[in-house]
Amino acid sequence: MREFSTLRLDLIVLPQRRRGRVLGFIVKDPQSGAVFTLGEREYFLCQQLDGRTSLDEVLARFRSRFQDPLSRESLSAFVRELAERGLLVGTEAALAMAVAAPAGERRPLWRRKLINPDKILGMLAPHVSWCFTRAFLVGSSLPVLLAVHILVTNWGEFSAAAAESLGEDVLKLIGLWFAVQLLAVIVQGLAVKVQGGEVREIGVQIFRMLPRFYCRTSGGFWRGRKSSNMAVQFAPIHFVLVMWAGATIVWWLNGPGTYAYTTGLMFAMASTLCMWMTVNPLEKRWGYTLLTVWTEVPNLQQFSIAALRARLSRRGPSQPLTHRERTWFVWFGLLWIAFTTAWLADVLWKVGVALTGALQGAGAIILIAWMVYGLPIGRPVRRALPLIWNPSARVSVRLVVRVAILLILVIGSFLPYSYHAGGSFKILPVQRYEVHVEIDGGVIRTVAVKEGQWVNKGDVLATIDQREYRKNLETAEAQLASTRAQLSLLRKQIAMLTDVPDIERIQQLEAEVRRLEVVVGNAKRELELTILRSPISGKVITPHIDQKVGEFLKKGDMLAVIEDARTVEVEISVPEGDVPEVRPGAAVTAAPWAYPDRTFSGDVLSVASAASGDGKSTVVRVLARLANPDGLLKSEMTGYAKIGADTKPVWEVVMRRLLRWIKVEVWSWIP
């Protein structure tokens, strides 16, 4: 079988010469008119593409000619470039040649062989070969689709049950996770045997500080067909998906509290965890290896990081890559770095908290030593140690540049920076006033406002039928006038000393006058209350208020609700470490989730006298007032708010949490 395709014979090749020296070659495609420039090394490789020369022989000839070794991956990339440019005969053969051994995992921290299962798997393979057919793949995908539908429609119940089980059965979940991993590795070994390969060992290793099972196969198998390689890598992924689907369906079919319900839930959670490590192409596992086989790039991570470095340094790539490959590698390299950084930061934080909590100062020393000597992030420190112990060592230009950059960072760290405390906020209910009927009741005759209308304090909202209340007022006034007349007549008789009346009668009339005066005052007030006015300035938010004409309202019934949302009060949850920076009257800037492109300003009203927490974090409630002239902020809206504080140096702002941890946690270690 030919490992290379043949370079097209109709290509026009012209050497580029200067002073009798060949500098390169110009290759022209007579069919498309495209022109390509090749260097001496590239042209030498093109001359070897005769359809007969083996891969190893080409690499040996190149090393002998230029005294410089060429990697298999570089040669594969160059051939792919020629194939994509249409310069080869038999493009499929050329691309198939580029399939090299999939990239293995980075050297694990610890590895132990458990068993050589080749014979056992060889006996089982003929009986389970039907599980690796296309028909079985399609049929087993149906439960997966059903499980996805179940999970989407019952996500709330599943997440609540998973959270409860996670807090009670962590050890059981870890055990099932190991079991699912082991079964997936066995399935991968069966796939290797079905495809005609050899399984050398199944074992366990620690990679990224997590224990994992692995399956090692023969190297010769990976030089087979691309479809076989992809089938072997996809088999454990599909197995985990099917197991997750089956567990999810079992959980859904059974009621809470039953054994099947709990078992299905735990297997679904374990399979989900295993899927994250299996399918995720940013983890060097089956998903990553499947991607390397599909893209035909064995060392995908190393290629991506190298391409990213070349792009950042604005240098050409060290390997011959197409523009499409360079772009793809750069993006994959960025994702890989972001994922690895986030994962490493999360692990360091959790391990650091556990070590310092259990061993305090000794735990911190262990953490620092592990970071320096056991992790890639300690590589710069390890490289700098020889210079510390040997000051007479040669100082390179790179070291000078790094020291200069360090000095710039140190100087910049003392620049002033306006620090802001902050936290999430929730808008409290805005000021509202309900307008109720304060008299015995009546029919609404007129409504002077509509929903959403702005009214000022004292504006008329509606009027109640006044006829009965006018009648009551007129009757009371008439009685008062009659009683006053009688009292006046008796007083005249006393003055004229004729027909002197009874003194007690006069006192009764005076008391009656006072009573009637009160009745008249109440009748006037009730008549005034038939006109319902706005108690505050604000917006009418009662729906369909203009349709209340003709309704009968009793005493206490509500007519309208007036809301003044020009200013709103918010409750900010500030972490306890930032509370000393918060003072009443400090400026507040808030960004609600509903309007991420707009901020609202205000000031601090008060700071709560007590803190609250949920066991993970402690916060202090800060009450603030925000201007809301457009009425966009609504009750119960949430967002993030910043509270202005004193100006601090940049280094203190960046190191604030670490300094607080040292001053409190490290201080507690000192006897």
C-alpha positions, -999 to 999 in steps of 0.1 A, spaced: 0 0 0 14 34 -10 20 58 19 23 89 -3 4 103 -33 23 114 -63 30 151 -71 12 162 -103 34 159 -134 18 188 -152 30 214 -127 54 241 -140 85 244 -117 109 273 -122 140 279 -100 147 313 -84 183 321 -88 205 350 -76 242 351 -85 241 315 -96 225 303 -63 191 287 -62 171 305 -35 137 287 -41 113 274 -66 81 288 -82 54 262 -88 25 271 -112 -7 251 -116 -15 254 -154 -52 244 -147 -60 271 -121 -32 295 -128 -23 296 -91 14 302 -82 32 289 -51 66 296 -38 86 267 -22 119 268 -3 147 243 -9 135 220 19 99 220 7 109 213 -28 131 185 -17 101 169 1 80 174 -31 106 154 -51 102 125 -27 65 122 -35 68 95 -61 42 72 -47 68 45 -38 90 60 -11 80 50 24 74 75 52 104 65 72 127 67 42 116 102 34 123 113 70 158 96 68 166 113 34 156 147 48 178 142 79 207 131 58 204 160 33 199 189 57 214 175 89 181 184 107 155 159 118 119 163 106 90 151 127 63 129 113 37 155 123 55 182 103 57 160 72 20 151 76 10 188 78 30 196 47 14 168 27 -21 180 38 -11 215 27 -2 202 -8 -33 181 -10 -56 210 -1 -38 231 -28 -46 204 -53 -9 196 -61 -11 159 -54 -26 130 -73 -47 108 -50 -56 133 -22 -75 106 -2 -43 85 0 -23 115 10 -46 125 38 -50 89 50 -12 87 53 -13 116 77 -31 95 104 -4 89 130 -7 74 165 -31 94 186 -16 116 212 -12 98 245 -19 114 278 6 135 296 28 116 320 6 107 350 16 113 386 12 76 393 3 45 372 -3 9 381 -11 -20 358 -40 -42 369 -44 -69 343 -36 -80 308 -71 -87 295 -63 -95 259 -72 -132 261 -104 -126 280 -115 -98 258 -106 -119 227 -130 -146 239 -158 -121 246 -154 -101 214 -171 -125 189 -202 -126 212 -206 -89 216 -194 -77 181 -231 -69 173 -229 -41 199 -204 -22 177 -225 -23 145 -241 8 129 -276 -7 135 -269 -10 172 -255 25 173 -287 40 158 -310 19 179 -292 27 212 -294 64 203 -332 64 208 -330 60 246 -304 87 247 -328 111 230 -357 100 253 -335 106 283 -326 141 271 -363 149 267 -369 136 302 -341 156 317 -352 188 300 -389 185 311 -380 174 347 -349 194 353 -362 210 385 -370 177 401 -338 160 390 -315 189 402 -333 190 436 -330 152 440 -293 153 428 -284 180 453 -300 161 481 -283 128 472 -249 146 467 -250 158 503 -259 123 517 -242 97 494 -209 112 483 -190 80 489 -215 60 470 -214 84 441 -176 82 440 -178 44 440 -203 43 411 -181 68 392 -152 43 394 -175 15 383 -187 34 353 -151 43 343 -140 7 346 -169 -6 325 -162 21 298 -125 10 297 -136 -26 293 -159 -16 264 -130 2 248 -109 -29 250 -137 -49 234 -139 -24 206 -101 -28 200 -105 -66 198 -135 -63 174 -114 -40 152 -86 -65 152 -62 -48 176 -45 -60 208 -51 -49 244 -19 -49 263 -31 -38 297 -59 -22 318 -48 -2 348 -54 28 370 -35 61 370 -36 95 387 -39 123 361 -48 159 370 -49 147 406 -78 124 398 -77 86 396 -87 71 362 -87 37 345 -69 34 312 -67 8 284 -33 5 266 -34 -10 231 -8 -22 206 10 5 186 6 -13 153 -32 -11 156 -32 27 154 -17 26 119 -49 10 106 -79 27 91 -92 60 104 -127 46 108 -114 19 131 -95 44 153 -126 66 156 -148 35 165 -124 25 193 -124 60 208 -162 65 204 -171 32 219 -166 42 256 -182 76 250 -213 59 236 -214 34 264 -214 61 290 -242 80 271 -263 48 270 -257 41 307 -267 76 316 -298 73 294 -309 40 310 -303 54 345 -323 85 338 -352 65 324 -352 42 355 -352 73 378 -381 88 359 -402 56 358 -401 51 396 -414 71 425 -393 89 451 -381 68 480 -379 35 461 -347 16 456 -349 19 418 -354 56 420 -323 62 442 -302 38 422 -311 53 389 -304 88 402 -270 78 415 -260 60 383 -272 90 363 -251 114 384 -220 91 381 -225 88 344 -228 126 341 -196 131 359 -179 104 337 -193 121 306 -177 154 315 -143 137 316 -151 115 286 -167 137 260 -149 170 269 -122 175 242 -103 197 266 -96 167 288 -70 143 275 -94 114 274 -115 97 248 -132 129 235 -98 145 230 -83 114 213 -114 111 191 -108 147 180 -72 140 172 -81 110 151 -108 129 133 -85 159 126 -56 137 118 -34 157 141 -18 134 167 -4 161 191 -33 184 189 -26 202 222 11 208 214 3 220 179 -23 244 192 -1 259 219 27 263 193 4 279 168 -9 303 195 27 313 205 35 319 169 5 341 165 12 361 196 49 366 187 40 374 151 63 348 139 56 322 113 45 287 125 73 262 130 53 237 111 38 240 76 2 246 82 -27 259 61 -45 291 71 -75 271 82 -54 249 104 -36 278 120 -68 296 129 -83 264 142 -52 256 163 -51 291 178 -87 289 190 -82 254 204 -51 266 222 -70 295 237 -97 272 249 -72 247 263 -54 274 283 -86 289 296 -100 255 307 -67 244 323 -62 277 341 -98 276 355 -95 240 365 -61 245 382 -73 276 400 -103 258 413 -83 228 425 -56 250 441 -82 270 460 -100 239 473 -68 221 482 -54 252 498 -85 258 519 -84 221 530 -47 221 538 -46 254 557 -78 245 576 -64 212 587 -27 219 591 -27 258 592 9 270 586 23 236 578 -5 231 552 4 265 536 41 253 533 30 221 517 8 239 492 36 263 482 61 234 478 36 215 457 30 245 435 67 251 430 79 216 425 48 196 414 29 219 390 37 236 357 31 271 373 62 266 394 85 262 364 96 299 363 106 296 400 125 264 394 144 280 365 152 311 386 167 291 415 201 285 398 205 322 394 198 327 431 223 301 442 249 312 415 249 349 410 279 347 386 257 328 361 254 344 327 225 369 325 206 366 293 187 393 274 155 376 281 161 379 319 168 416 315 136 421 297 117 401 323 133 422 351 123 454 333 87 442 329 87 433 366 99 468 375 72 484 354 46 463 372 60 472 406 59 509 398 24 506 384 12 488 415 17 520 435 -6 541 413 -38 553 430 -69 534 423 -105 543 434 -116 512 452 -153 501 452 -170 478 476 -199 460 461 -223 431 460 -256 419 446 -287 440 453 -324 436 453 -349 465 448 -373 469 477 -410 476 471 -413 512 460 -434 537 478 -471 530 472 -503 545 487 -537 529 484 -566 553 481 -596 539 501 -632 551 506 -634 568 541 -672 573 542 -701 549 544 -700 544 507 -717 555 475 -718 552 437 -687 564 417 -700 593 395 -668 604 378 -632 592 374 -607 619 365 -576 597 358 -565 567 338 -540 539 344 -504 550 341 -513 587 345 -490 609 366 -508 629 393 -497 654 419 -505 655 455 -541 667 460 -553 660 424 -588 647 421 -590 610 413 -628 604 414 -660 616 430 -688 597 448 -725 606 445 -729 636 469 -767 638 471 -772 619 503 -743 636 520 -755 671 509 -789 662 523 -774 651 556 -754 684 558 -785 705 550 -806 687 576 -779 691 603 -774 728 594 -812 734 597 -814 717 631 -785 738 642 -801 770 630 -834 761 648 -816 753 680 -796 784 679 -827 805 674 -844 789 704 -813 796 725 -812 832 713 -848 838 723 -843 825 758 -813 846 763 -833 877 752 -860 869 777 -834 868 805 -820 901 794 -855 918 794 -864 901 828 -897 890 813 -910 854 815 -877 842 829 -871 807 815 -858 777 833 -820 778 836 -817 740 829 -836 745 796 -809 770 785 -782 746 794 -799 718 774 -801 741 743 -765 751 746 -754 714 747 -777 707 717 -760 735 698 -726 720 705 -737 686 694 -753 699 662 -721 719 654 -702 686 655 -728 669 633 -725 697 608 -687 695 608 -688 657 602 -714 662 574 -691 687 558 -661 664 561 -681 635 546 -691 657 517 -655 666 511 -645 630 513 -668 622 484 -640 638 463 -612 613 463 -578 629 460 -542 616 455 -523 616 488 -489 617 471 -474 626 438 -469 595 417 -483 573 389 -517 556 389 -511 518 386 -546 505 392 -557 487 360 -589 499 343 -596 526 369 -616 546 343 -641 518 341 -652 521 378 -678 547 370 -712 534 384 -696 510 409 -708 511 445 -679 513 470 -684 506 507 -663 521 534 -628 507 533 -630 496 496 -599 506 475 -603 529 446 -567 532 433 -530 527 440 -505 555 435 -468 546 431 -439 570 434 -410 553 417 -389 584 410 -365 570 437 -362 534 448 -345 518 478 -322 488 473 -307 463 496 -271 455 488 -254 424 502 -218 435 509 -192 409 519 -181 413 555 -146 422 545 -157 453 525 -181 466 552 -154 490 568 -152 507 534 -189 515 534 -202 548 549 -236 565 549 -238 590 521 -213 572 499 -220 572 461 -236 541 447 -236 529 411 -259 500 403 -263 479 371 -295 458 370 -296 426 351 -326 439 332 -306 469 318 -270 457 316 -260 487 294 -272 513 318 -262 523 354 -282 541 381 -267 564 407 -276 570 443 -262 571 478 -260 549 509 -287 554 535 -277 531 563 -257 500 571 -273 471 590 -261 465 626 -259 427 621 -245 404 595 -261 373 580 -248 343 562 -256 309 546 -226 290 559 -205 297 529 -202 335 530 -212 363 554 -227 396 542 -240 428 557 -271 445 543 -266 480 531 -296 501 524 -292 526 495 -314 550 475 -313 551 437 -326 578 413 -352 563 389 -365 592 368 -377 571 340 -394 545 362 -374 516 347 -365 500 380 -392 477 394 -397 460 427 -377 428 432 -353 435 404 -318 423 410 -283 433 398 -248 443 411 -240 475 428 -207 493 436 -202 516 465 -175 542 464 -147 540 489 -113 555 496 -85 556 470 -59 529 475 -27 518 457 -32 492 429 -12 466 448 -35 469 479 -66 465 458 -53 434 440 -38 418 471 -67 429 494 -81 394 500 -48 377 503 -36 404 529 -68 399 548 -63 361 548 -27 366 560 -37 390 588 -65 368 601 -58 332 591 -20 332 594 -22 353 626 -43 326 641 -15 301 636 9 320 657 9 307 693 
